[in-house]
Amino acid sequence: MEIAYSGDAFHTYMVISSEEWGENEDEEKMMSNQSAQVLLPFQVQRLNDRKNYCYDISGRMEFRSYIERKQADRSMIKSVIRFIAGLDQAVEEYLLMPDGLLLQPECMYLEMPEENLRAAYIPGRKEDFSKQLKELTAWLLENTYHEDREGVLLAYELYKSVQQENFLPGRLKELLREEKRENVQGELDMETNKTFVEEASDKGQQREEVDADSKEPASKKLIQGKKAIAWKILSGIAVGAAVVSYVCGWTGKLLQTAGMTVSAEWVTAVFILGAGISVLYRLLSRRTGPKEVNVEKRDPDHHDLFEGGGVYAFTDETGDDIWNTDENKTMLLSRSENQIRLLSLDKKTAPDLVLDRFPCMVGSLQAEDVYVIPVRGISRKHARIEKTEKGIYLMDLNSTNGTRINGEELKKNEKRRLMAEDIIEFAGVRYMFC
C-alpha cells in the first residue's frame, strides 16, 4: 500500500494505491455516495491503468500529530468512543466490511472545533479490524494527558473494553451513557455542595456580625455601668433631699425668702415627679437597648467550620492537603517519601491502600505484613510489593485470579517495576499507583 498527498487550489487529498485489492465496484460505488460523519469523502481516480483512492482531507488535522502535540483529554477520548461506535453504524448502513477500515492514527483526520474524527475506508482491503482497534486504543492510552485523571480512567475503560474477545463497537454506547450519568450525578453533587457552601457562608457572615457587636471594649461597658449607677445614686439623693426638706420645713422658708407664693407641697411634688420620670426613663432605655451576646467559651484546639478558609480548609484523615499538586503530580493525594498509595478505582467494593511497610503483601489474609483487600476472588497472599533504590516493584504470588498492570497480566511470580499512574488489577479490583 502506497500513501501520497496531492491537491489543487481548493482541496487536499490523501491518495492510497495498491495492486492487491483488485476490482471492488460495489464498495467503490457505495463509498462514492456515502455521507457518514466518521468516514473521509471518497473518490476513485484512474490514471494510466492505475487506480487510486482519493480521500478529501481539506481543512482537517492529522490525528497523530495533533494528539502527540497536545495529548488526549477526556473530551477527546469521548470523541474517539463516539467515532468507534459511529464506524459500526456506518459499516452496517453502507454494507461495508470492517476489515476495510484504516485505523492508523496518521491516516485519520480530525475536524475542529467539533472534534469529529474521520477514517479512510479502502475497498477490497482486508486487515483485522479488532487488531487495529486494540493498537489504536493502546496508543491513545499512552498519549492521554496524565494530569486529567478522569480522562485517564475513561481511556483505560475504552482500552479494557476493546481487549475483550467478543467486543462489539455498539457496546461503547453504554460506556458513553454511564459517563453521562456520572456527569449528571457529579453536577448534582456540585450543586448540592455549592448550596451548602453558600448557606455556610451566610451563617458565617451572620455570626461575624454578632461577634463584632459582642466584641465591644470592656472599658466602654464599664463606663456605661458606672454612669447608670451614678444616675441611680443622684436620683435617690434628689428624692431623699426633697422629702427631708419638706419634713423640716426648709422648702417653705426658702420660698418665703424668695418672695414666692407657691406652696411647698406643690414644689416638692414636682421635684419628686421629675426624679421619678428620670429613673423610669433610664430603666426603659436599658431594657429596649441592644442585648448583650453571650459568647460561648470554646476549646482553643477546636477548629470551626467557618474559620480559616471555611469548608475548603478540611484535609483528609492523614492531615495531608488533598488538593496538593506540587511538581505537577497527576494524583490529587499527596504522599510522603516513606509511603505509597494505591488509589481504589472501585470505591464501592475496595478501599484505598496506604503502604508504609516494605516489603509487604496484598491479599485477603489478616496478617501484620498483608494489606487486606476485602473482596471475593483475592487470594490470601495475592501479590508482593517491594521498595528498592531503583523503584517500587510488584510481583504476583501465583494468585488464583491473577494480577494485571495496564491490562497486561503478570506471569506467575513475575516481578515488574511500577510507574506513576499505572493501573493495577488484583482479581479485577482496580487501583491506580501513585
C-alpha positions as CSV (number, residue, x, y, z in Angstrom):
1,M,0.0,0.0,0.0
2,E,1.3,3.4,-1.0
3,I,0.2,6.7,0.5
4,A,0.8,10.0,-1.2
5,Y,-0.7,13.5,-1.0
6,S,-1.9,15.8,-3.7
7,G,-4.1,18.9,-4.1
8,D,-5.4,21.7,-6.1
9,A,-6.4,25.3,-5.4
10,F,-9.4,24.2,-3.3
11,H,-8.8,20.7,-2.0
12,T,-6.1,18.5,-0.4
13,Y,-6.2,14.7,-0.9
14,M,-4.7,11.7,0.7
15,V,-4.1,9.2,-2.2
16,I,-3.8,5.5,-1.4
17,S,-3.0,2.9,-4.1
18,S,-2.2,-0.8,-4.2
19,E,-2.4,-3.6,-6.8
20,E,-3.5,-6.2,-4.2
21,W,-7.1,-5.1,-3.8
22,G,-8.5,-5.9,-7.3
23,E,-11.8,-4.8,-8.5
24,N,-14.4,-3.8,-6.0
25,E,-17.0,-1.8,-7.9
26,D,-19.8,-2.3,-5.4
27,E,-17.9,-1.0,-2.5
28,E,-16.4,1.8,-4.6
29,K,-19.9,2.9,-5.6
30,M,-21.1,2.8,-2.0
31,M,-18.2,4.8,-0.8
32,S,-18.6,7.4,-3.5
33,N,-22.1,8.1,-2.4
34,Q,-21.7,7.7,1.4
35,S,-22.1,10.7,3.8
36,A,-21.1,9.1,7.1
37,Q,-19.7,11.5,9.6
38,V,-16.9,9.1,10.5
39,L,-15.6,8.4,7.0
40,L,-13.5,10.6,4.8
41,P,-15.1,11.7,1.5
42,F,-14.0,9.3,-1.2
43,Q,-13.5,9.2,-4.9
44,V,-11.8,6.9,-7.4
45,Q,-9.1,8.2,-9.8
46,R,-7.8,6.2,-12.7
47,L,-4.5,7.2,-14.4
48,N,-2.6,5.1,-16.9
49,D,-4.3,1.9,-15.9
50,R,-3.6,2.6,-12.3
51,K,-6.4,3.0,-9.8
52,N,-6.0,5.4,-6.9
53,Y,-8.4,6.0,-4.0
54,C,-8.5,9.7,-3.1
55,Y,-9.7,11.0,0.3
56,D,-10.6,14.6,0.8
57,I,-8.7,15.9,3.9
58,S,-9.2,19.6,3.2
59,G,-9.3,21.7,6.4
60,R,-8.7,18.6,8.6
61,M,-5.9,17.9,11.0
62,E,-3.9,14.7,11.1
63,F,-4.9,12.8,14.3
64,R,-1.4,11.5,15.2
65,S,0.3,14.9,15.0
66,Y,-2.5,16.6,16.9
67,I,-2.5,14.1,19.8
68,E,1.3,13.8,20.1
69,R,1.4,17.6,20.3
70,K,-1.5,18.3,22.7
71,Q,-2.3,14.8,24.2
72,A,-5.8,13.5,24.5
73,D,-8.0,14.7,27.3
74,R,-11.4,13.4,28.5
75,S,-13.3,15.3,25.8
76,M,-11.1,13.8,23.0
77,I,-11.5,10.3,24.5
78,K,-15.2,10.7,24.3
79,S,-14.9,11.8,20.7
80,V,-12.9,8.6,19.9
81,I,-15.6,6.4,21.6
82,R,-18.3,8.1,19.5
83,F,-16.1,7.6,16.4
84,I,-15.7,3.9,17.0
85,A,-19.5,3.5,17.7
86,G,-20.1,5.5,14.5
87,L,-17.9,3.2,12.5
88,D,-20.1,0.3,13.5
89,Q,-23.2,2.1,12.3
90,A,-21.6,3.2,9.0
91,V,-20.4,-0.3,8.2
92,E,-23.9,-1.7,8.7
93,E,-25.6,1.1,6.8
94,Y,-23.4,1.0,3.7
95,L,-22.8,-2.8,3.7
96,L,-19.1,-2.4,4.1
97,M,-16.5,-4.8,5.6
98,P,-14.9,-3.7,9.0
99,D,-11.6,-5.0,7.8
100,G,-11.5,-2.4,5.1
101,L,-11.2,0.4,7.6
102,L,-7.8,2.1,8.0
103,L,-7.3,2.9,11.7
104,Q,-3.7,4.1,11.7
105,P,-3.6,7.5,13.5
106,E,-1.5,9.1,10.8
107,C,-4.3,8.3,8.3
108,M,-7.1,9.5,10.5
109,Y,-8.2,13.2,10.4
110,L,-9.8,15.5,12.9
111,E,-12.3,18.2,12.3
112,M,-12.1,21.1,14.8
113,P,-13.5,22.5,16.9
114,E,-16.2,19.8,16.9
115,E,-13.5,17.1,17.5
116,N,-15.2,15.0,14.8
117,L,-12.9,12.1,13.8
118,R,-12.8,10.5,10.3
119,A,-11.1,7.5,8.9
120,A,-10.5,6.1,5.4
121,Y,-12.3,3.0,4.1
122,I,-10.3,1.1,1.5
123,P,-12.5,-1.2,-0.8
124,G,-11.0,-4.6,-1.0
125,R,-8.6,-4.2,1.9
126,K,-8.5,-7.0,4.5
127,E,-6.8,-6.1,7.7
128,D,-8.1,-7.4,11.0
129,F,-10.4,-4.7,12.4
130,S,-10.1,-6.0,16.0
131,K,-6.3,-5.9,15.9
132,Q,-6.3,-2.4,14.5
133,L,-8.7,-1.2,17.2
134,K,-6.6,-2.7,20.0
135,E,-3.5,-1.0,18.7
136,L,-5.3,2.3,18.3
137,T,-6.7,2.3,21.9
138,A,-3.3,1.3,23.3
139,W,-1.6,4.2,21.5
140,L,-4.4,6.5,22.7
141,L,-3.9,5.4,26.4
142,E,-0.2,6.1,26.1
143,N,-0.9,9.6,24.8
144,T,-3.6,10.6,27.2
145,Y,-3.0,13.8,29.2
146,H,-1.9,12.2,32.5
147,E,-3.0,15.1,34.7
148,D,-6.6,14.7,33.5
149,R,-7.5,11.9,35.9
150,E,-11.0,11.3,34.5
151,G,-9.5,11.2,31.0
152,V,-7.0,8.6,32.0
153,L,-9.7,6.4,33.6
154,L,-12.0,6.8,30.6
155,A,-9.2,5.9,28.2
156,Y,-8.4,2.8,30.3
157,E,-12.1,1.8,30.3
158,L,-12.1,2.1,26.5
159,Y,-8.8,0.1,26.2
160,K,-10.1,-2.6,28.5
161,S,-13.4,-2.9,26.6
162,V,-11.6,-3.3,23.3
163,Q,-9.4,-6.0,24.7
164,Q,-12.3,-8.3,25.3
165,E,-12.6,-11.3,23.0
166,N,-16.2,-10.7,22.0
167,F,-16.0,-7.0,21.8
168,L,-18.7,-5.2,19.8
169,P,-18.3,-1.5,19.0
170,G,-22.0,-0.9,19.7
171,R,-21.4,-1.6,23.4
172,L,-19.4,1.6,23.6
173,K,-22.7,3.5,23.6
174,E,-23.3,2.0,27.0
175,L,-19.9,3.3,28.1
176,L,-21.0,6.8,27.0
177,R,-24.3,6.5,28.8
178,E,-22.5,5.6,32.0
179,E,-20.2,8.5,31.5
180,K,-23.2,10.8,31.0
181,R,-24.9,9.5,34.1
182,E,-21.7,10.1,36.2
183,N,-21.5,13.6,34.8
184,V,-25.1,14.4,35.7
185,Q,-24.6,13.0,39.2
186,G,-21.4,15.0,39.5
187,E,-23.2,18.2,38.5
188,L,-25.9,17.4,41.1
189,D,-23.3,16.9,43.8
190,M,-21.5,20.1,42.8
191,E,-24.8,22.0,43.0
192,T,-25.5,20.5,46.4
193,N,-22.0,21.4,47.6
194,K,-22.5,24.9,46.2
195,T,-25.7,25.4,48.1
196,F,-24.1,24.1,51.3
197,V,-21.2,26.4,50.9
198,E,-23.5,29.4,50.3
199,E,-25.5,28.6,53.4
200,A,-22.4,28.1,55.4
201,S,-21.0,31.4,54.2
202,D,-24.3,33.2,55.1
203,K,-24.2,31.7,58.6
204,G,-20.6,32.6,59.0
205,Q,-21.3,36.2,57.9
206,Q,-24.2,36.5,60.4
207,R,-22.1,35.1,63.2
208,E,-19.3,37.5,62.3
209,E,-21.7,40.4,62.6
210,V,-22.9,39.1,66.0
211,D,-19.3,38.6,67.1
212,A,-18.4,42.1,66.0
213,D,-21.3,43.5,68.2
214,S,-20.2,41.4,71.1
215,K,-16.6,42.5,70.9
216,E,-17.4,45.9,72.5
217,P,-14.4,47.1,74.5
218,A,-14.7,46.1,78.2
219,S,-13.7,49.6,79.3
220,K,-16.7,51.1,77.4
221,K,-19.1,48.7,79.1
222,L,-17.5,49.5,82.5
223,I,-18.0,53.3,81.9
224,Q,-21.6,52.7,80.9
225,G,-22.2,50.7,84.0
226,K,-20.7,53.4,86.2
227,K,-22.9,56.0,84.6
228,A,-26.0,54.0,85.3
229,I,-25.1,53.6,89.0
230,A,-24.3,57.3,89.2
231,W,-27.8,58.2,87.8
232,K,-29.4,55.9,90.4
233,I,-27.5,57.5,93.2
234,L,-28.2,61.0,92.1
235,S,-31.9,60.3,91.7
236,G,-32.1,58.7,95.1
237,I,-30.2,61.7,96.7
238,A,-32.6,64.1,95.0
239,V,-35.7,62.3,96.1
240,G,-34.4,62.0,99.7
241,A,-33.4,65.6,99.8
242,A,-36.9,66.7,98.7
243,V,-38.6,64.6,101.3
244,V,-36.3,65.7,104.1
245,S,-36.6,69.4,103.1
246,Y,-40.4,69.1,103.1
247,V,-40.5,67.5,106.5
248,C,-38.1,70.0,108.0
249,G,-39.9,73.0,106.5
250,W,-36.9,74.1,104.7
251,T,-38.7,74.4,101.5
252,G,-41.2,76.8,102.9
253,K,-38.5,79.0,104.3
254,L,-36.7,79.1,101.0
255,L,-39.9,80.1,99.2
256,Q,-40.7,82.8,101.7
257,T,-37.2,84.2,101.4
258,A,-37.5,84.3,97.6
259,G,-40.9,86.0,97.9
260,M,-42.7,83.2,96.0
261,T,-46.3,82.3,96.8
262,V,-46.2,78.7,95.6
263,S,-46.9,76.2,98.3
264,A,-44.1,74.0,99.5
265,E,-46.1,70.8,98.9
266,W,-46.5,71.6,95.2
267,V,-42.8,72.3,94.6
268,T,-41.9,69.1,96.4
269,A,-44.4,67.0,94.4
270,V,-43.0,68.4,91.1
271,F,-39.4,67.7,92.3
272,I,-40.3,64.1,93.2
273,L,-42.2,63.6,89.9
274,G,-39.2,64.8,87.9
275,A,-36.8,62.5,89.7
276,G,-39.2,59.5,89.2
277,I,-39.5,60.2,85.5
278,S,-35.7,60.3,85.2
279,V,-35.3,57.0,86.9
280,L,-38.1,55.4,84.8
281,Y,-36.5,56.7,81.6
282,R,-33.2,55.2,82.5
283,L,-34.7,51.8,83.2
284,L,-36.7,51.7,80.0
285,S,-33.6,52.7,78.0
286,R,-31.7,49.8,79.4
287,R,-34.5,47.3,78.6
288,T,-35.0,48.4,75.0
289,G,-31.3,48.9,74.2
290,P,-29.0,46.3,72.5
291,K,-28.8,43.0,74.3
292,E,-25.6,41.5,75.3
293,V,-24.5,38.5,73.4
294,N,-23.4,35.5,75.4
295,V,-20.2,34.5,73.7
296,E,-19.5,30.8,74.5
297,K,-16.0,29.8,75.5
298,R,-14.5,27.4,73.1
299,D,-11.7,24.9,73.2
300,P,-8.6,26.5,71.7
301,D,-8.0,23.3,69.8
302,H,-11.4,23.4,68.2
303,H,-11.5,24.4,64.6
304,D,-14.7,26.0,63.4
305,L,-16.2,25.0,60.1
306,F,-16.3,28.6,59.0
307,E,-12.9,29.8,60.3
308,G,-9.7,29.9,58.4
309,G,-10.9,29.1,54.9
310,G,-14.3,27.6,55.7
311,V,-15.3,24.2,54.3
312,Y,-12.3,24.2,51.9
313,A,-9.9,24.1,54.8
314,F,-10.5,20.4,55.6
315,T,-8.0,17.8,54.8
316,D,-8.0,14.0,54.7
317,E,-7.5,11.8,57.7
318,T,-3.8,11.9,57.4
319,G,-3.6,15.7,57.5
320,D,-2.3,15.9,54.0
321,D,-3.7,18.6,51.7
322,I,-6.0,16.7,49.4
323,W,-5.5,19.3,46.6
324,N,-1.7,19.2,46.7
325,T,-0.5,19.3,43.1
326,D,3.2,20.2,43.6
327,E,5.6,19.1,40.9
328,N,2.7,18.6,38.5
329,K,1.8,15.3,40.0
330,T,-1.1,13.6,38.4
331,M,-2.7,12.3,41.6
332,L,-4.5,14.7,43.9
333,L,-3.5,12.8,47.1
334,S,0.0,13.6,48.5
335,R,2.3,11.0,49.9
336,S,5.5,11.1,51.9
337,E,8.7,9.5,50.8
338,N,8.2,6.5,53.2
339,Q,4.8,5.5,51.8
340,I,3.0,4.9,48.6
341,R,-0.7,5.0,47.7
342,L,-2.9,2.6,45.7
343,L,-5.9,4.7,44.8
344,S,-9.0,2.5,44.5
345,L,-10.9,2.9,41.3
346,D,-13.8,0.7,42.7
347,K,-14.7,2.7,45.8
348,K,-17.8,0.8,46.5
349,T,-16.0,-2.6,46.8
350,A,-12.4,-1.8,47.9
351,P,-10.7,0.9,50.0
352,D,-7.6,2.9,49.1
353,L,-4.4,1.4,50.4
354,V,-1.6,3.4,52.0
355,L,1.6,1.3,52.1
356,D,4.3,2.2,54.6
357,R,6.0,-1.1,55.3
358,F,8.2,-2.8,52.8
359,P,8.4,-5.5,51.6
360,C,4.7,-6.2,52.1
361,M,1.9,-8.2,50.5
362,V,-1.6,-7.5,49.3
363,G,-4.3,-10.2,49.8
364,S,-7.2,-11.3,51.9
365,L,-5.2,-12.8,54.8
366,Q,-5.4,-10.9,58.1
367,A,-1.7,-10.7,59.0
368,E,0.7,-8.0,60.0
369,D,2.6,-7.8,56.7
370,V,-0.6,-8.1,54.5
371,Y,-2.7,-5.1,53.3
372,V,-6.2,-6.5,53.1
373,I,-8.5,-6.1,50.1
374,P,-11.8,-7.5,51.4
375,V,-13.2,-8.6,48.1
376,R,-14.1,-12.1,47.0
377,G,-11.6,-13.6,44.5
378,I,-8.5,-12.0,46.1
379,S,-6.0,-14.7,47.1
380,R,-4.8,-14.9,50.7
381,K,-1.4,-13.7,49.6
382,H,-2.1,-12.3,46.2
383,A,0.9,-10.1,45.4
384,R,4.1,-8.8,46.9
385,I,5.3,-5.2,46.8
386,E,9.0,-4.3,47.3
387,K,10.7,-1.0,47.5
388,T,14.4,-0.7,46.3
389,E,16.7,2.1,45.3
390,K,15.6,1.6,41.7
391,G,11.9,1.9,42.5
392,I,8.7,0.1,43.5
393,Y,8.3,-3.5,42.2
394,L,5.1,-5.6,42.1
395,M,5.2,-9.4,41.9
396,D,2.3,-11.8,41.5
397,L,2.4,-14.6,44.1
398,N,0.8,-17.3,42.0
399,S,-2.6,-15.9,42.7
400,T,-5.8,-17.7,41.6
401,N,-7.3,-14.8,39.6
402,G,-4.2,-13.0,38.5
403,T,-2.6,-9.6,38.6
404,R,-2.6,-7.1,35.8
405,I,-0.7,-3.9,35.1
406,N,-2.3,-1.6,32.5
407,G,-4.3,-4.5,31.2
408,E,-1.3,-6.9,30.8
409,E,-1.4,-9.9,33.0
410,L,1.7,-10.8,35.0
411,K,3.1,-14.3,34.8
412,K,3.2,-16.3,38.0
413,N,5.9,-14.9,40.3
414,E,6.8,-12.3,37.7
415,K,8.2,-9.1,39.1
416,R,7.6,-5.7,37.4
417,R,8.5,-2.1,38.2
418,L,5.6,0.2,38.8
419,M,5.4,3.6,37.2
420,A,3.3,6.6,38.3
421,E,-0.4,6.3,37.2
422,D,-0.1,2.6,36.4
423,I,-3.5,0.8,36.6
424,I,-3.2,-2.4,38.7
425,E,-5.8,-5.1,38.9
426,F,-5.9,-7.6,41.7
427,A,-8.5,-10.2,40.6
428,G,-10.3,-7.5,38.7
429,V,-10.2,-4.9,41.6
430,R,-8.6,-1.8,40.1
431,Y,-6.1,0.5,41.7
432,M,-4.0,3.4,40.4
433,F,-0.4,3.6,41.6
434,C,0.6,7.0,42.9
